[in-house]
Amino acid sequence: MIARLAPVQPRCVSLDFAGVETESAVDWRAAAELIAQARGVARDVLLVNLPPARGEAAAAAGATHAVFCDMGRLTV
């Protein structure tokens, strides 16, 4: 889906990480690839609901901005 955005050259791509597995090394590699692909098509990559422990790794993968959450259950 991200590759389909390339022709329109977005300035920013926002990725919601709620529900994305990031705990294991294998899971994080897949998440990092997603971030890198987003950065390949956009100057800025915003991650929403990123676990705080993954902030530095997300920056290394290409994320430029992040909104951290405690990943707790939200009841509305």
HTML snippet that shows the backbone in 3Dmol.js (N, CA, C, O; Angstrom):
<script src="https://3Dmol.org/build/3Dmol-min.js"></script>
<div id="view" style="width:600px;height:400px;position:relative"></div>
<script>
const pdb = `
ATOM      1  N   MET A   1       0.815  -1.184   0.000  1.00  0.00           N
ATOM      2  CA  MET A   1       0.000   0.000   0.000  1.00  0.00           C
ATOM      3  C   MET A   1       0.868   1.261   0.000  1.00  0.00           C
ATOM      4  O   MET A   1       0.553   2.237  -0.681  1.00  0.00           O
ATOM      5  N   ILE A   2       1.946   1.234   0.756  1.00  0.00           N
ATOM      6  CA  ILE A   2       2.818   2.413   0.800  1.00  0.00           C
ATOM      7  C   ILE A   2       3.446   2.669  -0.558  1.00  0.00           C
ATOM      8  O   ILE A   2       3.564   3.823  -0.970  1.00  0.00           O
ATOM      9  N   ALA A   3       3.847   1.635  -1.252  1.00  0.00           N
ATOM     10  CA  ALA A   3       4.448   1.807  -2.580  1.00  0.00           C
ATOM     11  C   ALA A   3       3.479   2.485  -3.546  1.00  0.00           C
ATOM     12  O   ALA A   3       3.906   3.192  -4.459  1.00  0.00           O
ATOM     13  N   ARG A   4       2.192   2.274  -3.350  1.00  0.00           N
ATOM     14  CA  ARG A   4       1.198   2.903  -4.220  1.00  0.00           C
ATOM     15  C   ARG A   4       1.144   4.418  -4.019  1.00  0.00           C
ATOM     16  O   ARG A   4       0.628   5.134  -4.877  1.00  0.00           O
ATOM     17  N   LEU A   5       1.668   4.911  -2.901  1.00  0.00           N
ATOM     18  CA  LEU A   5       1.687   6.350  -2.644  1.00  0.00           C
ATOM     19  C   LEU A   5       2.832   7.062  -3.360  1.00  0.00           C
ATOM     20  O   LEU A   5       2.788   8.280  -3.538  1.00  0.00           O
ATOM     21  N   ALA A   6       3.832   6.333  -3.761  1.00  0.00           N
ATOM     22  CA  ALA A   6       5.029   6.940  -4.348  1.00  0.00           C
ATOM     23  C   ALA A   6       4.736   7.916  -5.481  1.00  0.00           C
ATOM     24  O   ALA A   6       5.335   8.991  -5.496  1.00  0.00           O
ATOM     25  N   PRO A   7       3.849   7.611  -6.434  1.00  0.00           N
ATOM     26  CA  PRO A   7       3.616   8.547  -7.536  1.00  0.00           C
ATOM     27  C   PRO A   7       3.075   9.914  -7.093  1.00  0.00           C
ATOM     28  O   PRO A   7       3.299  10.909  -7.782  1.00  0.00           O
ATOM     29  N   VAL A   8       2.376   9.978  -5.970  1.00  0.00           N
ATOM     30  CA  VAL A   8       1.829  11.266  -5.526  1.00  0.00           C
ATOM     31  C   VAL A   8       2.805  12.037  -4.639  1.00  0.00           C
ATOM     32  O   VAL A   8       2.530  13.182  -4.278  1.00  0.00           O
ATOM     33  N   GLN A   9       3.924  11.440  -4.286  1.00  0.00           N
ATOM     34  CA  GLN A   9       4.979  12.056  -3.500  1.00  0.00           C
ATOM     35  C   GLN A   9       4.448  12.796  -2.263  1.00  0.00           C
ATOM     36  O   GLN A   9       4.577  14.016  -2.167  1.00  0.00           O
ATOM     37  N   PRO A  10       3.853  12.059  -1.323  1.00  0.00           N
ATOM     38  CA  PRO A  10       3.327  12.726  -0.124  1.00  0.00           C
ATOM     39  C   PRO A  10       4.466  13.319   0.700  1.00  0.00           C
ATOM     40  O   PRO A  10       5.581  12.798   0.698  1.00  0.00           O
ATOM     41  N   ARG A  11       4.178  14.395   1.393  1.00  0.00           N
ATOM     42  CA  ARG A  11       5.184  15.002   2.284  1.00  0.00           C
ATOM     43  C   ARG A  11       5.293  14.218   3.579  1.00  0.00           C
ATOM     44  O   ARG A  11       6.351  14.179   4.207  1.00  0.00           O
ATOM     45  N   CYS A  12       4.181  13.587   3.976  1.00  0.00           N
ATOM     46  CA  CYS A  12       4.176  12.852   5.244  1.00  0.00           C
ATOM     47  C   CYS A  12       3.311  11.607   5.113  1.00  0.00           C
ATOM     48  O   CYS A  12       2.283  11.611   4.436  1.00  0.00           O
ATOM     49  N   VAL A  13       3.746  10.555   5.768  1.00  0.00           N
ATOM     50  CA  VAL A  13       2.952   9.334   5.891  1.00  0.00           C
ATOM     51  C   VAL A  13       2.803   9.063   7.382  1.00  0.00           C
ATOM     52  O   VAL A  13       3.775   9.128   8.135  1.00  0.00           O
ATOM     53  N   SER A  14       1.592   8.762   7.796  1.00  0.00           N
ATOM     54  CA  SER A  14       1.331   8.432   9.195  1.00  0.00           C
ATOM     55  C   SER A  14       0.973   6.954   9.295  1.00  0.00           C
ATOM     56  O   SER A  14       0.116   6.458   8.563  1.00  0.00           O
ATOM     57  N   LEU A  15       1.641   6.259  10.211  1.00  0.00           N
ATOM     58  CA  LEU A  15       1.393   4.832  10.419  1.00  0.00           C
ATOM     59  C   LEU A  15       0.919   4.617  11.847  1.00  0.00           C
ATOM     60  O   LEU A  15       1.580   5.040  12.796  1.00  0.00           O
ATOM     61  N   ASP A  16      -0.224   3.962  12.002  1.00  0.00           N
ATOM     62  CA  ASP A  16      -0.752   3.656  13.332  1.00  0.00           C
ATOM     63  C   ASP A  16      -0.222   2.303  13.767  1.00  0.00           C
ATOM     64  O   ASP A  16      -0.515   1.289  13.135  1.00  0.00           O
ATOM     65  N   PHE A  17       0.553   2.277  14.839  1.00  0.00           N
ATOM     66  CA  PHE A  17       1.168   1.055  15.324  1.00  0.00           C
ATOM     67  C   PHE A  17       0.326   0.331  16.364  1.00  0.00           C
ATOM     68  O   PHE A  17       0.789  -0.652  16.944  1.00  0.00           O
ATOM     69  N   ALA A  18      -0.889   0.784  16.614  1.00  0.00           N
ATOM     70  CA  ALA A  18      -1.761   0.065  17.548  1.00  0.00           C
ATOM     71  C   ALA A  18      -2.011  -1.334  16.997  1.00  0.00           C
ATOM     72  O   ALA A  18      -2.498  -1.480  15.876  1.00  0.00           O
ATOM     73  N   GLY A  19      -1.692  -2.338  17.756  1.00  0.00           N
ATOM     74  CA  GLY A  19      -1.892  -3.707  17.320  1.00  0.00           C
ATOM     75  C   GLY A  19      -0.737  -4.299  16.530  1.00  0.00           C
ATOM     76  O   GLY A  19      -0.752  -5.490  16.218  1.00  0.00           O
ATOM     77  N   VAL A  20       0.271  -3.485  16.198  1.00  0.00           N
ATOM     78  CA  VAL A  20       1.437  -3.998  15.480  1.00  0.00           C
ATOM     79  C   VAL A  20       2.380  -4.633  16.500  1.00  0.00           C
ATOM     80  O   VAL A  20       2.752  -3.998  17.487  1.00  0.00           O
ATOM     81  N   GLU A  21       2.755  -5.859  16.264  1.00  0.00           N
ATOM     82  CA  GLU A  21       3.663  -6.560  17.175  1.00  0.00           C
ATOM     83  C   GLU A  21       5.067  -5.990  17.021  1.00  0.00           C
ATOM     84  O   GLU A  21       5.591  -5.914  15.910  1.00  0.00           O
ATOM     85  N   THR A  22       5.672  -5.593  18.130  1.00  0.00           N
ATOM     86  CA  THR A  22       7.006  -5.014  18.091  1.00  0.00           C
ATOM     87  C   THR A  22       7.930  -5.582  19.164  1.00  0.00           C
ATOM     88  O   THR A  22       9.071  -5.138  19.294  1.00  0.00           O
ATOM     89  N   GLU A  23       7.456  -6.546  19.924  1.00  0.00           N
ATOM     90  CA  GLU A  23       8.231  -7.048  21.066  1.00  0.00           C
ATOM     91  C   GLU A  23       9.438  -7.887  20.660  1.00  0.00           C
ATOM     92  O   GLU A  23      10.537  -7.664  21.167  1.00  0.00           O
ATOM     93  N   SER A  24       9.257  -8.829  19.773  1.00  0.00           N
ATOM     94  CA  SER A  24      10.373  -9.716  19.412  1.00  0.00           C
ATOM     95  C   SER A  24      11.213  -9.086  18.299  1.00  0.00           C
ATOM     96  O   SER A  24      10.763  -8.173  17.607  1.00  0.00           O
ATOM     97  N   ALA A  25      12.421  -9.582  18.141  1.00  0.00           N
ATOM     98  CA  ALA A  25      13.308  -9.081  17.087  1.00  0.00           C
ATOM     99  C   ALA A  25      12.716  -9.317  15.701  1.00  0.00           C
ATOM    100  O   ALA A  25      12.842  -8.470  14.816  1.00  0.00           O
ATOM    101  N   VAL A  26      12.078 -10.452  15.515  1.00  0.00           N
ATOM    102  CA  VAL A  26      11.467 -10.763  14.216  1.00  0.00           C
ATOM    103  C   VAL A  26      10.328  -9.797  13.932  1.00  0.00           C
ATOM    104  O   VAL A  26      10.219  -9.269  12.825  1.00  0.00           O
ATOM    105  N   ASP A  27       9.479  -9.562  14.924  1.00  0.00           N
ATOM    106  CA  ASP A  27       8.377  -8.616  14.756  1.00  0.00           C
ATOM    107  C   ASP A  27       8.907  -7.220  14.456  1.00  0.00           C
ATOM    108  O   ASP A  27       8.387  -6.529  13.581  1.00  0.00           O
ATOM    109  N   TRP A  28       9.944  -6.806  15.182  1.00  0.00           N
ATOM    110  CA  TRP A  28      10.468  -5.463  14.977  1.00  0.00           C
ATOM    111  C   TRP A  28      11.083  -5.310  13.599  1.00  0.00           C
ATOM    112  O   TRP A  28      10.962  -4.240  13.002  1.00  0.00           O
ATOM    113  N   ARG A  29      11.737  -6.332  13.069  1.00  0.00           N
ATOM    114  CA  ARG A  29      12.301  -6.241  11.716  1.00  0.00           C
ATOM    115  C   ARG A  29      11.216  -5.934  10.702  1.00  0.00           C
ATOM    116  O   ARG A  29      11.420  -5.109   9.812  1.00  0.00           O
ATOM    117  N   ALA A  30      10.065  -6.583  10.821  1.00  0.00           N
ATOM    118  CA  ALA A  30       8.955  -6.322   9.897  1.00  0.00           C
ATOM    119  C   ALA A  30       8.452  -4.886  10.062  1.00  0.00           C
ATOM    120  O   ALA A  30       8.167  -4.211   9.072  1.00  0.00           O
ATOM    121  N   ALA A  31       8.344  -4.419  11.301  1.00  0.00           N
ATOM    122  CA  ALA A  31       7.898  -3.051  11.551  1.00  0.00           C
ATOM    123  C   ALA A  31       8.910  -2.050  11.003  1.00  0.00           C
ATOM    124  O   ALA A  31       8.524  -1.038  10.418  1.00  0.00           O
ATOM    125  N   ALA A  32      10.194  -2.321  11.186  1.00  0.00           N
ATOM    126  CA  ALA A  32      11.245  -1.433  10.689  1.00  0.00           C
ATOM    127  C   ALA A  32      11.227  -1.361   9.168  1.00  0.00           C
ATOM    128  O   ALA A  32      11.469  -0.297   8.597  1.00  0.00           O
ATOM    129  N   GLU A  33      10.945  -2.466   8.513  1.00  0.00           N
ATOM    130  CA  GLU A  33      10.831  -2.467   7.053  1.00  0.00           C
ATOM    131  C   GLU A  33       9.677  -1.580   6.601  1.00  0.00           C
ATOM    132  O   GLU A  33       9.798  -0.851   5.617  1.00  0.00           O
ATOM    133  N   LEU A  34       8.569  -1.643   7.314  1.00  0.00           N
ATOM    134  CA  LEU A  34       7.414  -0.800   7.002  1.00  0.00           C
ATOM    135  C   LEU A  34       7.787   0.674   7.134  1.00  0.00           C
ATOM    136  O   LEU A  34       7.444   1.487   6.276  1.00  0.00           O
ATOM    137  N   ILE A  35       8.487   1.011   8.209  1.00  0.00           N
ATOM    138  CA  ILE A  35       8.923   2.394   8.417  1.00  0.00           C
ATOM    139  C   ILE A  35       9.853   2.832   7.286  1.00  0.00           C
ATOM    140  O   ILE A  35       9.696   3.925   6.741  1.00  0.00           O
ATOM    141  N   ALA A  36      10.805   1.995   6.937  1.00  0.00           N
ATOM    142  CA  ALA A  36      11.751   2.323   5.871  1.00  0.00           C
ATOM    143  C   ALA A  36      11.040   2.515   4.533  1.00  0.00           C
ATOM    144  O   ALA A  36      11.395   3.410   3.767  1.00  0.00           O
ATOM    145  N   GLN A  37      10.047   1.688   4.248  1.00  0.00           N
ATOM    146  CA  GLN A  37       9.287   1.848   3.002  1.00  0.00           C
ATOM    147  C   GLN A  37       8.538   3.175   3.006  1.00  0.00           C
ATOM    148  O   GLN A  37       8.494   3.868   1.989  1.00  0.00           O
ATOM    149  N   ALA A  38       7.955   3.528   4.137  1.00  0.00           N
ATOM    150  CA  ALA A  38       7.234   4.805   4.232  1.00  0.00           C
ATOM    151  C   ALA A  38       8.200   5.970   4.018  1.00  0.00           C
ATOM    152  O   ALA A  38       7.871   6.936   3.329  1.00  0.00           O
ATOM    153  N   ARG A  39       9.379   5.877   4.604  1.00  0.00           N
ATOM    154  CA  ARG A  39      10.368   6.951   4.454  1.00  0.00           C
ATOM    155  C   ARG A  39      10.866   7.041   3.019  1.00  0.00           C
ATOM    156  O   ARG A  39      11.299   8.105   2.574  1.00  0.00           O
ATOM    157  N   GLY A  40      10.805   5.936   2.298  1.00  0.00           N
ATOM    158  CA  GLY A  40      11.202   5.940   0.893  1.00  0.00           C
ATOM    159  C   GLY A  40      10.267   6.729   0.001  1.00  0.00           C
ATOM    160  O   GLY A  40      10.656   7.145  -1.091  1.00  0.00           O
ATOM    161  N   VAL A  41       9.035   6.941   0.449  1.00  0.00           N
ATOM    162  CA  VAL A  41       8.076   7.685  -0.376  1.00  0.00           C
ATOM    163  C   VAL A  41       7.713   9.042   0.215  1.00  0.00           C
ATOM    164  O   VAL A  41       7.106   9.863  -0.472  1.00  0.00           O
ATOM    165  N   ALA A  42       8.069   9.295   1.468  1.00  0.00           N
ATOM    166  CA  ALA A  42       7.698  10.563   2.102  1.00  0.00           C
ATOM    167  C   ALA A  42       8.866  11.136   2.890  1.00  0.00           C
ATOM    168  O   ALA A  42       9.683  10.400   3.443  1.00  0.00           O
ATOM    169  N   ARG A  43       8.929  12.444   2.932  1.00  0.00           N
ATOM    170  CA  ARG A  43       9.991  13.116   3.683  1.00  0.00           C
ATOM    171  C   ARG A  43       9.841  12.889   5.183  1.00  0.00           C
ATOM    172  O   ARG A  43      10.833  12.709   5.889  1.00  0.00           O
ATOM    173  N   ASP A  44       8.597  12.897   5.670  1.00  0.00           N
ATOM    174  CA  ASP A  44       8.320  12.717   7.091  1.00  0.00           C
ATOM    175  C   ASP A  44       7.470  11.472   7.312  1.00  0.00           C
ATOM    176  O   ASP A  44       6.566  11.170   6.533  1.00  0.00           O
ATOM    177  N   VAL A  45       7.780  10.757   8.389  1.00  0.00           N
ATOM    178  CA  VAL A  45       7.015   9.560   8.760  1.00  0.00           C
ATOM    179  C   VAL A  45       6.624   9.699  10.225  1.00  0.00           C
ATOM    180  O   VAL A  45       7.482   9.739  11.107  1.00  0.00           O
ATOM    181  N   LEU A  46       5.321   9.770  10.472  1.00  0.00           N
ATOM    182  CA  LEU A  46       4.772   9.890  11.814  1.00  0.00           C
ATOM    183  C   LEU A  46       4.249   8.533  12.261  1.00  0.00           C
ATOM    184  O   LEU A  46       3.433   7.919  11.574  1.00  0.00           O
ATOM    185  N   LEU A  47       4.715   8.072  13.399  1.00  0.00           N
ATOM    186  CA  LEU A  47       4.223   6.823  13.981  1.00  0.00           C
ATOM    187  C   LEU A  47       3.310   7.170  15.150  1.00  0.00           C
ATOM    188  O   LEU A  47       3.685   7.933  16.040  1.00  0.00           O
ATOM    189  N   VAL A  48       2.138   6.615  15.137  1.00  0.00           N
ATOM    190  CA  VAL A  48       1.163   6.826  16.202  1.00  0.00           C
ATOM    191  C   VAL A  48       1.044   5.530  16.994  1.00  0.00           C
ATOM    192  O   VAL A  48       1.079   4.439  16.425  1.00  0.00           O
ATOM    193  N   ASN A  49       0.904   5.658  18.299  1.00  0.00           N
ATOM    194  CA  ASN A  49       0.759   4.502  19.193  1.00  0.00           C
ATOM    195  C   ASN A  49       2.006   3.622  19.213  1.00  0.00           C
ATOM    196  O   ASN A  49       1.911   2.398  19.303  1.00  0.00           O
ATOM    197  N   LEU A  50       3.150   4.245  19.130  1.00  0.00           N
ATOM    198  CA  LEU A  50       4.414   3.515  19.188  1.00  0.00           C
ATOM    199  C   LEU A  50       4.770   3.230  20.644  1.00  0.00           C
ATOM    200  O   LEU A  50       4.686   4.133  21.477  1.00  0.00           O
ATOM    201  N   PRO A  51       5.163   2.008  20.971  1.00  0.00           N
ATOM    202  CA  PRO A  51       5.627   1.746  22.333  1.00  0.00           C
ATOM    203  C   PRO A  51       6.878   2.585  22.612  1.00  0.00           C
ATOM    204  O   PRO A  51       7.796   2.608  21.792  1.00  0.00           O
ATOM    205  N   PRO A  52       6.926   3.271  23.756  1.00  0.00           N
ATOM    206  CA  PRO A  52       8.061   4.154  24.057  1.00  0.00           C
ATOM    207  C   PRO A  52       9.420   3.461  23.968  1.00  0.00           C
ATOM    208  O   PRO A  52      10.407   4.096  23.595  1.00  0.00           O
ATOM    209  N   ALA A  53       9.487   2.193  24.299  1.00  0.00           N
ATOM    210  CA  ALA A  53      10.764   1.472  24.261  1.00  0.00           C
ATOM    211  C   ALA A  53      11.317   1.339  22.840  1.00  0.00           C
ATOM    212  O   ALA A  53      12.496   1.035  22.663  1.00  0.00           O
ATOM    213  N   ARG A  54      10.491   1.561  21.846  1.00  0.00           N
ATOM    214  CA  ARG A  54      10.927   1.419  20.448  1.00  0.00           C
ATOM    215  C   ARG A  54      11.239   2.754  19.774  1.00  0.00           C
ATOM    216  O   ARG A  54      11.449   2.798  18.562  1.00  0.00           O
ATOM    217  N   GLY A  55      11.271   3.837  20.544  1.00  0.00           N
ATOM    218  CA  GLY A  55      11.497   5.160  19.969  1.00  0.00           C
ATOM    219  C   GLY A  55      12.807   5.292  19.212  1.00  0.00           C
ATOM    220  O   GLY A  55      12.814   5.722  18.058  1.00  0.00           O
ATOM    221  N   GLU A  56      13.912   4.928  19.843  1.00  0.00           N
ATOM    222  CA  GLU A  56      15.216   5.055  19.183  1.00  0.00           C
ATOM    223  C   GLU A  56      15.334   4.138  17.977  1.00  0.00           C
ATOM    224  O   GLU A  56      15.897   4.525  16.953  1.00  0.00           O
ATOM    225  N   ALA A  57      14.806   2.926  18.092  1.00  0.00           N
ATOM    226  CA  ALA A  57      14.854   1.983  16.962  1.00  0.00           C
ATOM    227  C   ALA A  57      14.002   2.503  15.806  1.00  0.00           C
ATOM    228  O   ALA A  57      14.361   2.326  14.642  1.00  0.00           O
ATOM    229  N   ALA A  58      12.884   3.136  16.119  1.00  0.00           N
ATOM    230  CA  ALA A  58      12.020   3.698  15.074  1.00  0.00           C
ATOM    231  C   ALA A  58      12.736   4.837  14.352  1.00  0.00           C
ATOM    232  O   ALA A  58      12.648   4.953  13.129  1.00  0.00           O
ATOM    233  N   ALA A  59      13.440   5.671  15.103  1.00  0.00           N
ATOM    234  CA  ALA A  59      14.207   6.750  14.474  1.00  0.00           C
ATOM    235  C   ALA A  59      15.292   6.175  13.573  1.00  0.00           C
ATOM    236  O   ALA A  59      15.519   6.676  12.471  1.00  0.00           O
ATOM    237  N   ALA A  60      15.959   5.130  14.036  1.00  0.00           N
ATOM    238  CA  ALA A  60      16.996   4.495  13.226  1.00  0.00           C
ATOM    239  C   ALA A  60      16.418   3.886  11.949  1.00  0.00           C
ATOM    240  O   ALA A  60      17.100   3.818  10.927  1.00  0.00           O
ATOM    241  N   ALA A  61      15.167   3.446  12.008  1.00  0.00           N
ATOM    242  CA  ALA A  61      14.512   2.845  10.845  1.00  0.00           C
ATOM    243  C   ALA A  61      14.009   3.903   9.863  1.00  0.00           C
ATOM    244  O   ALA A  61      13.658   3.581   8.728  1.00  0.00           O
ATOM    245  N   GLY A  62      13.973   5.175  10.303  1.00  0.00           N
ATOM    246  CA  GLY A  62      13.561   6.236   9.386  1.00  0.00           C
ATOM    247  C   GLY A  62      12.403   7.085   9.846  1.00  0.00           C
ATOM    248  O   GLY A  62      12.046   8.047   9.165  1.00  0.00           O
ATOM    249  N   ALA A  63      11.798   6.764  10.980  1.00  0.00           N
ATOM    250  CA  ALA A  63      10.694   7.582  11.472  1.00  0.00           C
ATOM    251  C   ALA A  63      11.211   8.963  11.860  1.00  0.00           C
ATOM    252  O   ALA A  63      12.296   9.084  12.429  1.00  0.00           O
ATOM    253  N   THR A  64      10.446   9.994  11.559  1.00  0.00           N
ATOM    254  CA  THR A  64      10.854  11.351  11.906  1.00  0.00           C
ATOM    255  C   THR A  64      10.066  11.900  13.087  1.00  0.00           C
ATOM    256  O   THR A  64      10.531  12.817  13.763  1.00  0.00           O
ATOM    257  N   HIS A  65       8.887  11.357  13.345  1.00  0.00           N
ATOM    258  CA  HIS A  65       8.032  11.825  14.431  1.00  0.00           C
ATOM    259  C   HIS A  65       7.303  10.619  15.031  1.00  0.00           C
ATOM    260  O   HIS A  65       7.076   9.620  14.348  1.00  0.00           O
ATOM    261  N   ALA A  66       6.939  10.722  16.313  1.00  0.00           N
ATOM    262  CA  ALA A  66       6.200   9.629  16.951  1.00  0.00           C
ATOM    263  C   ALA A  66       5.305  10.178  18.052  1.00  0.00           C
ATOM    264  O   ALA A  66       5.638  11.150  18.729  1.00  0.00           O
ATOM    265  N   VAL A  67       4.174   9.533  18.207  1.00  0.00           N
ATOM    266  CA  VAL A  67       3.278   9.779  19.332  1.00  0.00           C
ATOM    267  C   VAL A  67       3.275   8.482  20.126  1.00  0.00           C
ATOM    268  O   VAL A  67       2.820   7.445  19.645  1.00  0.00           O
ATOM    269  N   PHE A  68       3.787   8.555  21.342  1.00  0.00           N
ATOM    270  CA  PHE A  68       3.914   7.361  22.169  1.00  0.00           C
ATOM    271  C   PHE A  68       2.663   7.135  22.985  1.00  0.00           C
ATOM    272  O   PHE A  68       1.960   8.080  23.343  1.00  0.00           O
ATOM    273  N   CYS A  69       2.393   5.887  23.274  1.00  0.00           N
ATOM    274  CA  CYS A  69       1.289   5.553  24.151  1.00  0.00           C
ATOM    275  C   CYS A  69       1.724   4.430  25.072  1.00  0.00           C
ATOM    276  O   CYS A  69       2.746   3.781  24.852  1.00  0.00           O
ATOM    277  N   ASP A  70       0.926   4.214  26.109  1.00  0.00           N
ATOM    278  CA  ASP A  70       1.262   3.158  27.045  1.00  0.00           C
ATOM    279  C   ASP A  70       0.712   1.811  26.630  1.00  0.00           C
ATOM    280  O   ASP A  70       0.878   0.819  27.339  1.00  0.00           O
ATOM    281  N   MET A  71       0.055   1.774  25.476  1.00  0.00           N
ATOM    282  CA  MET A  71      -0.511   0.554  24.911  1.00  0.00           C
ATOM    283  C   MET A  71      -1.551  -0.071  25.842  1.00  0.00           C
ATOM    284  O   MET A  71      -1.829  -1.266  25.738  1.00  0.00           O
ATOM    285  N   GLY A  72      -2.123   0.711  26.739  1.00  0.00           N
ATOM    286  CA  GLY A  72      -3.172   0.216  27.610  1.00  0.00           C
ATOM    287  C   GLY A  72      -4.515   0.178  26.908  1.00  0.00           C
ATOM    288  O   GLY A  72      -4.704   0.804  25.865  1.00  0.00           O
ATOM    289  N   ARG A  73      -5.423  -0.546  27.478  1.00  0.00           N
ATOM    290  CA  ARG A  73      -6.770  -0.668  26.910  1.00  0.00           C
ATOM    291  C   ARG A  73      -7.515   0.645  27.089  1.00  0.00           C
ATOM    292  O   ARG A  73      -7.461   1.252  28.158  1.00  0.00           O
ATOM    293  N   LEU A  74      -8.204   1.079  26.055  1.00  0.00           N
ATOM    294  CA  LEU A  74      -9.011   2.283  26.085  1.00  0.00           C
ATOM    295  C   LEU A  74     -10.471   1.881  26.000  1.00  0.00           C
ATOM    296  O   LEU A  74     -10.878   1.200  25.059  1.00  0.00           O
ATOM    297  N   THR A  75     -11.254   2.297  26.971  1.00  0.00           N
ATOM    298  CA  THR A  75     -12.677   2.000  26.959  1.00  0.00           C
ATOM    299  C   THR A  75     -13.428   3.304  26.717  1.00  0.00           C
ATOM    300  O   THR A  75     -13.251   4.290  27.432  1.00  0.00           O
ATOM    301  N   VAL A  76     -14.268   3.280  25.692  1.00  0.00           N
ATOM    302  CA  VAL A  76     -15.030   4.480  25.350  1.00  0.00           C
ATOM    303  C   VAL A  76     -16.483   4.270  25.699  1.00  0.00           C
ATOM    304  O   VAL A  76     -17.304   5.164  25.490  1.00  0.00           O
TER     305      VAL A  76
END
`;
const viewer = $3Dmol.createViewer("view");
viewer.addModel(pdb, "pdb");
viewer.setStyle({}, {cartoon: {color: "spectrum"}});
viewer.zoomTo();
viewer.render();
</script>
